[in-house]
Amino acid sequence: DPGWHYVLVSLKDPEPVLRSYRILDGAITEEPVELERR
């Protein structure tokens, strides 16, 4: 489904890392992620 995002969260380092990807027609594209702290 082209509307899906695959999200990976790494807790290896002291600061977590979040990355988002889309897979469309066999092409993998990393999407920017912006987080707001409230």
Backbone hydrogen bonds, N-H to C=O, Kabsch-Sander energy under -0.5 kcal/mol:
donor,donor_aa,acceptor,acceptor_aa,energy
4,W,1,D,-1.8
6,Y,21,Y,-3.4
7,V,5,H,-0.6
8,L,19,R,-2.9
10,S,17,V,-2.9
17,V,10,S,-2.1
19,R,8,L,-2.5
20,S,31,E,-0.8
21,Y,6,Y,-2.7
22,R,29,T,-2.4
24,L,22,R,-0.5
24,L,27,A,-2.3
27,A,24,L,-1.8
29,T,22,R,-2.7
29,T,27,A,-0.5
31,E,20,S,-3.0
